[in-house]
Amino acid sequence: MRTQVAIIGAGPAGLLLGQLLHQAGIDSVILERRSHDYVLSRIRAGVLEQGTVGLLDKVGASSRLHAEGLSHDGFDLLFGQKRHRIALDRLTGGKHVTIYGQTEVTRDLMDQRAAQNGKTVFEAGDVALHDFGGTSPFVTYVEDGITRRLDCDVIAGCDGYHGVSRASVPASALDIFERIYPFGWLGVLADVPPVSHELIYARGERGFALCSMRSGTRSRYYIQCDQGERVDAWSDERFWDELRRRLDPASAEALVTGPSIEKSIAPLRSFVAEPMRFGRLFLAGDAAHIVPPTGAKGLNLAASDVHYLFEALTEFFVERSQAGIDAYSQRALARVWKAERFSWWLTSLMHVFPEQSPFEQRIQQAELDYLVSSQHAMAALAENYVGLPY
């Protein structure tokens, strides 16, 4: 089998790239090691920048998003038992974010690709990337017990942090930048109405908490927890009690609780692998970088990578120019590092760190106080939160 672009990974990055390429008349095949149902079972973030929504509009996969998604013009910072609203629309000239789960984005893109008869191979085993340093790369994989070969012009590695794409690059060709945070997020998904109509980012003596939602009837809550915590040590009752302790009295009183339908602990890390291009192999999304979820940048960064990669591949295939693919890594990384900075900053501001000195605690408090008292500081927060331009 032959195609122009072999896409590794059927998450939102790979699917979005496939749909953009389809619209440009560029053929692609997506290889995914997991099953269709497994991919749709993954619980992920749900805050979308306008740029991400614009890309979904462009490929015609946003009708359900616009019907069911929640447009948010602001969010609250909670510290010192007081909530402070960050008015995104006012501070950024009318911009906002949309609350719509990553699982739903993936479902919409899958449905769109299936309707257009795009080729996707699920449960592709033993995927291996070959000869991407030259001009005739190919991918081998196992389907139904048979080893198959996919010849292509380029390979797009959209298969995440643990995928085969980055692992196929010689370690000597990669520069790795990483920060591991000394805590994680314990998250609960429950079919209960959200405690607030907008997100609440809370910082208190007991640690960070986030009140989020997927819809008007489904809520997503997180609390900072220690490294090494086990999910089975947290009953629903224990989680709700701890969340209440991290909220202001009015929010704690208004909190509606119920049985969890999903509960998990996510470690926090900042990670960047440079460069993002190796001959005819291009990395995008979590295959190249990870951000802590505090700034809601993971999916949105993957979308911006796809934007840059699509433009580069369009130049390559349609205009017969290598300029775009030569510049891809530099263009993508410039935006990646700005999002890494923002996510690191917000994480550092809103969490309680082990062995934090009294001086560091006072600095953290002073920065929070300054942030909500300065229009310029709030505008900088809002500008980054809604997403920097591509």
C-alpha positions as CSV (number, residue, x, y, z in Angstrom):
1,M,0.0,0.0,0.0
2,R,1.2,3.5,-0.7
3,T,0.1,7.0,0.5
4,Q,1.5,10.5,0.5
5,V,1.4,10.9,4.3
6,A,1.6,8.1,6.9
7,I,0.1,9.4,10.1
8,I,1.0,7.5,13.3
9,G,-1.7,7.9,15.9
10,A,-5.5,8.4,15.7
11,G,-5.8,10.9,18.5
12,P,-7.1,14.4,17.8
13,A,-3.8,15.6,16.3
14,G,-3.5,12.8,13.8
15,L,-7.2,12.9,12.9
16,L,-7.2,16.7,12.4
17,L,-4.1,16.5,10.2
18,G,-5.7,13.8,8.1
19,Q,-8.8,15.9,7.6
20,L,-6.9,19.0,6.6
21,L,-4.8,17.0,4.2
22,H,-8.0,15.5,2.7
23,Q,-9.4,18.9,2.0
24,A,-6.2,19.8,0.2
25,G,-6.3,16.7,-1.9
26,I,-3.4,15.1,-0.2
27,D,-3.8,11.4,0.6
28,S,-3.1,9.9,4.1
29,V,-3.3,6.7,6.0
30,I,-3.6,6.7,9.8
31,L,-2.1,3.9,11.9
32,E,-3.3,3.5,15.5
33,R,-2.1,0.8,17.8
34,R,-5.2,0.9,20.0
35,S,-8.8,-0.1,19.1
36,H,-11.4,2.4,18.0
37,D,-13.3,2.0,21.3
38,Y,-10.2,2.4,23.4
39,V,-9.3,5.7,21.8
40,L,-12.7,7.0,22.5
41,S,-12.6,5.8,26.1
42,R,-9.7,8.1,27.1
43,I,-10.7,11.0,29.3
44,R,-8.8,14.2,28.5
45,A,-9.0,17.9,28.8
46,G,-11.8,20.1,27.4
47,V,-10.7,23.8,27.1
48,L,-10.4,24.8,23.5
49,E,-8.7,27.9,22.2
50,Q,-10.4,29.8,19.3
51,G,-7.6,28.7,17.0
52,T,-8.4,25.1,17.7
53,V,-12.1,25.7,17.1
54,G,-11.2,27.5,13.9
55,L,-9.3,24.4,12.6
56,L,-12.3,22.2,13.5
57,D,-14.5,24.6,11.6
58,K,-12.2,24.4,8.6
59,V,-12.5,20.7,8.3
60,G,-16.3,20.7,8.9
61,A,-16.1,18.8,12.2
62,S,-17.5,21.4,14.6
63,S,-21.3,21.3,14.3
64,R,-21.8,19.3,17.5
65,L,-19.2,21.5,19.2
66,H,-21.1,24.6,18.5
67,A,-24.4,23.0,19.5
68,E,-23.2,21.5,22.8
69,G,-20.0,23.3,23.7
70,L,-19.9,26.0,26.4
71,S,-18.5,29.4,25.5
72,H,-16.6,30.9,28.5
73,D,-15.7,34.6,28.7
74,G,-13.7,34.2,31.9
75,F,-12.7,32.1,34.9
76,D,-12.1,32.6,38.6
77,L,-8.8,32.6,40.6
78,L,-9.5,31.6,44.2
79,F,-7.1,32.3,47.0
80,G,-7.4,33.7,50.4
81,Q,-11.0,32.4,50.5
82,K,-11.9,34.9,47.8
83,R,-12.7,34.5,44.1
84,H,-11.3,36.9,41.5
85,R,-12.7,36.9,38.0
86,I,-10.4,37.0,35.0
87,A,-12.6,38.5,32.3
88,L,-11.1,37.0,29.2
89,D,-13.4,38.8,26.7
90,R,-12.7,42.3,28.2
91,L,-9.0,41.7,28.6
92,T,-8.4,40.3,25.1
93,G,-10.7,42.3,22.9
94,G,-13.6,39.8,22.8
95,K,-11.8,36.4,22.8
96,H,-13.1,33.4,24.7
97,V,-12.5,29.7,25.2
98,T,-14.9,26.8,24.5
99,I,-15.5,23.9,26.9
100,Y,-15.9,20.7,24.9
101,G,-14.2,17.4,25.8
102,Q,-11.3,16.1,23.9
103,T,-13.1,12.7,23.7
104,E,-15.9,14.5,21.8
105,V,-13.4,16.2,19.5
106,T,-11.9,12.8,18.7
107,R,-15.3,11.3,18.1
108,D,-16.3,14.1,15.7
109,L,-13.1,13.8,13.7
110,M,-13.4,10.0,13.5
111,D,-17.0,10.3,12.2
112,Q,-15.8,12.9,9.7
113,R,-13.0,10.7,8.4
114,A,-15.2,7.7,8.2
115,A,-17.9,9.6,6.2
116,Q,-15.2,10.6,3.7
117,N,-13.8,7.0,3.5
118,G,-10.5,8.0,4.9
119,K,-8.2,5.0,5.6
120,T,-7.6,4.3,9.3
121,V,-6.1,1.1,10.6
122,F,-6.9,0.4,14.3
123,E,-5.0,-2.2,16.3
124,A,-2.0,-1.9,14.1
125,G,0.7,-3.9,15.9
126,D,4.5,-3.6,15.9
127,V,4.5,-0.3,14.0
128,A,8.0,0.5,12.9
129,L,9.3,3.5,11.0
130,H,12.0,3.0,8.3
131,D,14.3,5.2,6.2
132,F,12.8,8.5,7.2
133,G,16.3,10.0,6.9
134,G,16.0,9.6,3.1
135,T,13.4,10.4,0.5
136,S,11.6,7.1,0.5
137,P,10.4,6.4,4.0
138,F,8.0,3.5,4.8
139,V,6.2,2.0,7.8
140,T,5.7,-1.6,8.6
141,Y,2.9,-2.9,10.9
142,V,0.9,-6.0,11.7
143,E,-2.8,-6.2,10.8
144,D,-4.8,-9.4,11.4
145,G,-1.6,-11.3,12.0
146,I,-0.1,-10.2,8.7
147,T,2.9,-7.9,8.4
148,R,2.2,-5.1,6.0
149,R,4.2,-2.3,4.4
150,L,3.0,1.3,3.9
151,D,5.2,3.3,1.5
152,C,4.9,7.1,1.8
153,D,6.5,10.4,1.1
154,V,6.5,11.7,4.7
155,I,5.6,10.4,8.2
156,A,3.7,12.4,10.7
157,G,4.3,11.2,14.3
158,C,1.1,12.1,16.2
159,D,1.2,9.1,18.6
160,G,1.9,10.8,21.9
161,Y,4.5,10.8,24.6
162,H,4.9,7.0,24.7
163,G,4.5,6.4,21.0
164,V,6.9,4.9,18.5
165,S,7.6,8.0,16.5
166,R,9.9,9.9,18.9
167,A,11.4,6.6,20.1
168,S,12.5,5.8,16.5
169,V,14.8,8.9,16.5
170,P,18.3,8.2,17.6
171,A,18.8,9.6,21.1
172,S,21.9,11.5,19.9
173,A,19.7,13.5,17.5
174,L,17.4,14.8,20.3
175,D,17.7,17.5,22.8
176,I,15.4,16.8,25.8
177,F,14.2,19.5,28.2
178,E,12.2,18.3,31.2
179,R,10.8,19.4,34.5
180,I,9.1,16.8,36.8
181,Y,6.7,18.3,39.3
182,P,6.6,16.9,42.9
183,F,2.8,16.3,42.8
184,G,0.0,15.0,40.7
185,W,-3.6,15.8,40.0
186,L,-6.4,13.5,41.3
187,G,-9.3,13.9,38.9
188,V,-12.9,12.9,39.2
189,L,-15.6,12.9,36.5
190,A,-19.2,12.9,37.8
191,D,-22.7,13.5,36.4
192,V,-23.4,16.4,38.7
193,P,-24.0,20.1,37.8
194,P,-20.8,22.2,38.0
195,V,-20.3,24.3,41.1
196,S,-19.9,27.4,39.0
197,H,-20.8,28.4,35.4
198,E,-17.1,29.1,34.7
199,L,-13.9,27.4,35.8
200,I,-12.4,28.0,39.3
201,Y,-8.6,27.7,39.8
202,A,-8.1,27.5,43.5
203,R,-4.9,27.8,45.6
204,G,-5.0,27.3,49.3
205,E,-2.9,26.0,52.2
206,R,-4.0,22.4,51.4
207,G,-3.0,22.7,47.8
208,F,-4.4,23.3,44.4
209,A,-7.9,22.5,43.1
210,L,-9.7,23.0,39.8
211,C,-13.5,23.0,39.3
212,S,-14.2,22.4,35.6
213,M,-17.0,20.8,33.6
214,R,-17.8,19.0,30.4
215,S,-21.4,20.2,30.1
216,G,-24.2,21.7,32.3
217,T,-24.7,18.3,33.9
218,R,-21.3,16.7,33.9
219,S,-18.4,18.0,36.1
220,R,-14.7,17.4,36.1
221,Y,-12.9,18.2,39.4
222,Y,-9.2,18.0,40.3
223,I,-7.2,18.3,43.5
224,Q,-3.4,18.4,43.9
225,C,-2.1,15.2,45.5
226,D,1.2,13.8,46.6
227,Q,3.5,11.8,44.4
228,G,2.9,8.1,45.0
229,E,-0.8,8.5,45.9
230,R,-3.0,5.6,44.8
231,V,-6.4,6.1,43.3
232,D,-7.9,3.2,45.4
233,A,-7.0,5.2,48.5
234,W,-9.5,7.9,47.6
235,S,-13.1,7.0,48.0
236,D,-15.6,9.4,46.5
237,E,-16.5,10.7,50.0
238,R,-12.9,11.4,50.8
239,F,-12.4,13.3,47.5
240,W,-15.5,15.5,47.9
241,D,-14.6,16.3,51.5
242,E,-11.1,17.4,50.5
243,L,-12.4,19.4,47.5
244,R,-14.7,21.3,49.8
245,R,-11.8,22.2,52.1
246,R,-10.0,23.8,49.2
247,L,-12.9,26.0,48.1
248,D,-14.4,29.2,49.5
249,P,-17.4,28.8,51.9
250,A,-20.0,29.7,49.3
251,S,-18.6,27.3,46.7
252,A,-18.2,24.5,49.2
253,E,-21.8,25.0,50.2
254,A,-23.0,25.0,46.6
255,L,-21.0,21.9,45.6
256,V,-23.2,19.1,44.4
257,T,-21.7,15.6,44.8
258,G,-22.4,12.2,43.4
259,P,-20.8,8.9,42.4
260,S,-17.7,9.2,40.2
261,I,-17.8,7.7,36.7
262,E,-14.0,8.0,36.3
263,K,-11.2,8.7,38.7
264,S,-7.5,8.9,37.9
265,I,-4.2,10.4,39.0
266,A,-2.1,12.3,36.4
267,P,1.5,13.2,37.0
268,L,2.6,16.7,36.1
269,R,5.6,17.4,33.8
270,S,7.0,19.9,31.4
271,F,8.8,18.2,28.5
272,V,10.1,19.3,25.1
273,A,12.1,17.3,22.5
274,E,13.9,19.3,19.9
275,P,13.9,19.4,16.9
276,M,10.5,18.3,15.7
277,R,11.7,17.2,12.2
278,F,14.1,14.4,11.2
279,G,14.3,14.1,7.5
280,R,10.9,13.0,6.4
281,L,9.6,12.4,9.9
282,F,7.7,15.2,11.7
283,L,6.6,15.1,15.3
284,A,3.4,16.8,16.5
285,G,1.6,17.1,19.8
286,D,2.5,15.0,22.8
287,A,5.1,13.1,20.7
288,A,7.2,16.3,20.9
289,H,6.1,18.1,24.1
290,I,4.1,17.8,27.3
291,V,2.7,20.6,29.4
292,P,1.2,20.4,32.9
293,P,-2.6,20.7,32.5
294,T,-2.8,23.8,34.6
295,G,-2.9,26.1,31.5
296,A,-5.1,23.8,29.4
297,K,-2.6,23.8,26.6
298,G,-2.0,20.2,25.7
299,L,-4.6,19.6,23.0
300,N,-4.4,23.2,21.8
301,L,-0.6,22.9,21.3
302,A,-1.2,19.8,19.3
303,A,-3.7,21.7,17.1
304,S,-1.2,24.5,16.5
305,D,1.5,21.9,15.5
306,V,-1.0,20.4,13.1
307,H,-1.6,23.9,11.6
308,Y,2.0,24.5,11.0
309,L,2.6,21.0,9.7
310,F,-0.4,21.2,7.3
311,E,0.9,24.4,5.9
312,A,4.3,22.9,5.4
313,L,3.0,19.8,3.7
314,T,0.7,21.8,1.5
315,E,3.8,23.7,0.3
316,F,5.7,20.5,-0.2
317,F,3.0,18.6,-2.2
318,V,1.1,21.3,-3.9
319,E,3.7,24.0,-4.5
320,R,6.7,21.6,-4.7
321,S,8.6,23.7,-2.2
322,Q,10.7,22.5,0.7
323,A,10.6,25.9,2.5
324,G,7.7,24.9,4.7
325,I,9.0,21.6,5.9
326,D,12.4,23.1,6.5
327,A,10.9,25.8,8.8
328,Y,8.3,23.6,10.5
329,S,10.3,22.7,13.6
330,Q,11.4,26.3,14.3
331,R,7.9,27.7,13.8
332,A,6.2,25.1,15.9
333,L,8.7,25.3,18.7
334,A,8.5,29.1,19.0
335,R,4.8,28.7,20.0
336,V,5.5,25.5,22.1
337,W,8.0,27.3,24.3
338,K,5.7,30.2,25.0
339,A,3.0,27.7,26.1
340,E,5.5,25.8,28.1
341,R,6.4,29.0,29.9
342,F,2.8,29.9,30.6
343,S,1.9,26.4,31.9
344,W,5.0,26.3,34.1
345,W,4.3,29.8,35.5
346,L,0.6,29.0,36.3
347,T,1.6,25.7,37.8
348,S,4.3,27.4,40.0
349,L,1.8,30.1,41.1
350,M,-1.2,27.9,42.0
351,H,0.4,24.8,43.7
352,V,1.8,24.1,47.1
353,F,5.3,22.7,46.7
354,P,6.9,20.3,49.3
355,E,9.4,22.0,51.5
356,Q,8.4,25.4,50.3
357,S,10.1,28.0,52.4
358,P,8.2,30.9,54.2
359,F,10.0,33.3,51.8
360,E,8.7,31.4,48.8
361,Q,5.2,31.3,50.2
362,R,5.2,35.0,50.7
363,I,6.5,35.6,47.1
364,Q,3.7,33.3,45.8
365,Q,1.1,35.3,47.8
366,A,2.5,38.6,46.6
367,E,2.4,37.5,43.0
368,L,-1.3,36.4,43.3
369,D,-2.1,39.7,45.0
370,Y,-0.3,41.7,42.2
371,L,-1.9,39.6,39.5
372,V,-5.5,40.5,40.5
373,S,-4.8,44.1,41.2
374,S,-3.1,44.9,37.9
375,Q,-5.0,45.2,34.6
376,H,-1.7,44.6,32.7
377,A,-0.9,41.4,34.6
378,M,-4.5,40.1,34.2
379,A,-4.3,40.9,30.5
380,A,-1.1,38.9,30.1
381,L,-2.7,36.0,31.8
382,A,-5.9,36.2,29.7
383,E,-3.9,36.6,26.4
384,N,-2.0,33.4,27.1
385,Y,-5.1,31.5,28.4
386,V,-7.2,32.2,25.3
387,G,-4.2,31.2,23.1
388,L,-1.4,33.1,21.3
389,P,-1.9,33.6,17.6
390,Y,-0.5,31.1,15.2
